[in-house]
Structure formats: C-alpha cells, structure tokens
Amino acid sequence: MRKLNKLSIIIPVYYNEDNLHPLYQDLKEKVFERVDYDYELILVNDGSADRSYEIICELANQDERVRGISLSRNFGSHSAILCGLAECTGDCAVVKAADLQEPSELIHDMVKAWEEGNNVVLAVRADRQEGASQTLFANLYYGMVRKFALPNMPKGGFDVYLADRKVIEVLKNLDERNSALTGQILWSGFKTAKVYYTRLAREIGKSRWTLAKKVRLVADTLFSFSSLPITIVSLIGVLSFWGALVWAIIVLVCKLMGSIDVSGWTTLFIFNLFSFGMIMLTLGILGNYLWRSFDASRNRPTYIIESTTDEKEKNIYEQN
C-alpha cells in the first residue's frame, strides 16, 4: 500500500469571488485539519474580471500552502486545470470545482483509493440536486460520449478526479488543444477506481456554464475522441449518391414511358436545396477538422501565466 507524502488540490476559478472564502473554510475543516500528509492548494484564476484573484492573494497570505496563479485571459477550464497540473508538486493531484457542489470529504476516499494502487480515481455522480434541464443535458452528453467516443465514461459522468504523478506527466506531454482533460484521462487507460457522490445544488454565485460552452464541450469531445463526425460525412456522401442514382433511374423510366410532360420545377428546387444543405454540412464538419489541425500547427501556448502569488511573496521578501 502506497504512502502519500504530499497532495495537490487544483481548483480553476472563474468569477467565483463569493465562493472562495467558504471553499477554503470547507477544505480546511473537512480535509486540511484531518490529514497527516503535506498538501498544497493551487487556485488558478482563469481570466476573471471580478475580485477572484484578489481574494486568492488574501488566502495565500493567510496560508503558505495556498498558491495562486492568474492567467492573462480566459483560456477555459481545460487550460486552467492543465496549468495547475503543470505547476503542482504533489505525489498526486485532485481537481475540484470552486462552486461547492462536490463534498470535500470525497478527497479522503480518493486518496485512499490511490494508496491502494490506482493511478486515477474518478468521483462519479450517483445523483444530482440540480434542475431538470441541467440533468437532461448531462445525461444526453455522457450517454453520447459512451456510445460514440469513450465507452469507459461512467454513466453519471465526472468533473472531479485524482491523477497521480505518472498520469500528470502524460497529460502535460499530450499538449492537446480544443480537447477535454476528462476524455484524455479515460483515453490514457491507467488503472482507475471510482468513488460515488451526490452533486449538490449551487447555493452561492451564478454558474458561468453557458449553452455555448456546453456545445463547445460536445464538439471538442466528438472531434477529439470519436470518428462520428467524419463517419457522418461519409454516410451523407453514400446516401446522396444512392439517392441521386435512384432518382435518376425513376426520372429516366418515367420519361421513356411518357409520364413526364413538363419537368417539375418544385421537385427540382427542393432537391437542389436539400443537396446544397448537405454539401454545406459536410464542408462545416471537414472545416472543423481543418481548423483544429491549423490551430495545433501554430504551436501557441495552451495558457499564459500573467502573475502568481509566489512572485508577490518573492518581491515582498526582496524589499525587506
């Protein structure tokens, strides 16, 4: 059985100024004061324009184990988490949200599963105390992922997980853009354990998980881990070919039998309109692949660090 020397807890922060103090107190009471190993709390400000980073700095001044990182703009939770993983120093790292919807006690169960020899521990949602629309989208998304992309995706899905140092190094080296870290973890295939919990309703602040971000997540998952989009293009091509062939035979036979006196303008218009729509759809799917390849070829950084609380502490030390 492995012994944990140091745990890193990574939390992406985006417009969470009201959550940060309650979050820290919750972690302190339920985790920090109950463990016999070292720990660090890394809060990554993902371009929030509120007081989030200011509060992170206050927490870092109160507790030397709290580290704050501020990105130059909003790069997305994928990049913010990857930044935290790249900067952490623990034997393993737990990724957790800042909205207090996941019980902090989960961390004890996840560490225990890691000590038993698992490289990855997933906190899987057994139930949700959320609205019907959120639950419906989540169920549809995870069902689609299991069906078309990653069969090992848990039925309830997961956002909270533990990854050990070996897995962290793999994620850093993958360096994939327009992807999902949760998908990369499942794709990597490391020995995995699961712990289950009920996702709580959000009580503080407003969720920034917009419809546009949900659609982007679906696209990133499908284009990164599934052949479904290109399969759709191929299927459209096959169906269009056979449909056109059958249509041509029917028209030719009717013409030879004298059943067509005047060509049908309405039918031709509908057929051309439908064909044009199919062509634009396939071009859009192929364009998505092309853009993602171009974006990766530019070799731009996944995130840019603007400042850290470590730098502020260093400046204060040098001034003294």
C-alpha positions, 0 to 999 in steps of 0.5 A: 500500500502506497504512502502519500507524502504530499497532495495537490488540490487544483481548483480553476476559478472563474468569477467565483469571488463569493465562493472562495472564502467558504471553499477554503473554510470547507477544505480546511475543516473537512480535509486540511485539519484531518490529514497527516500528509503535506498538501498544497492548494493551487487556485488558478484564476482563469481570466476573471474580471471580478475580485477572484484573484484578489481574494486568492492573494488574501488566502495565500497570505493567510496560508503558505500552502495556498498558491495562486496563479492568474492567467492573462485571459480566459483560456477555459477550464481545460487550460486552467486545470492543465496549468495547475497540473503543470505547476503542482508538486504533489505525489498526486493531484485532485481537481475540484470545482470552486462552486461547492457542489462536490463534498470535500470529504470525497478527497479522503476516499480518493486518496485512499483509493490511490494508496491502494494502487490506482493511478486515477480515481474518478468521483462519479455522480450517483445523483444530482440536486440540480434542475431538470434541464441541467440533468437532461443535458448531462445525461444526453452528453455522457450517454453520447460520449459512451456510445460514440467516443469513450465507452469507459465514461461512467454513466453519471459522468465526472468533473472531479478526479485524482491523477497521480504523478505518472498520469500528470506527466502524460497529460502535460506531454499530450499538449492537446488543444480544443480537447477535454482533460476528462476524455484524455484521462479515460483515453490514457487507460491507467488503472482507475477506481471510482468513488460515488457522490451526490452533486449538490445544488449551487447555493452561492454565485451564478454558474458561468456554464453557458449553452455555448460552452456546453456545445463547445464541450460536445464538439471538442469531445466528438472531434477529439475522441470519436470518428462520428463526425467524419463517419457522418460525412461519409454516410451523407456522401453514400446516401446522396449518391444512392439517392441521386442514382435512384432518382435518376433511374425513376426520372429516366423510366418515367420519361421513356414511358411518357409520364413526364410532360413538363419537368417539375420545377418544385421537385427540382428546387427542393432537391437542389436545396436539400443537396446544397444543405448537405454539401454545406454540412459536410464542408462545416464538419471537414472545416472543423477538422481543418481548423483544429489541425491549423490551430495545433500547427501554430504551436501557441501556448495552451495558457499564459501565466500573467502573475502568481502569488509566489512572485508577490511573496518573492518581491515582498521578501526582496524589499525587506 
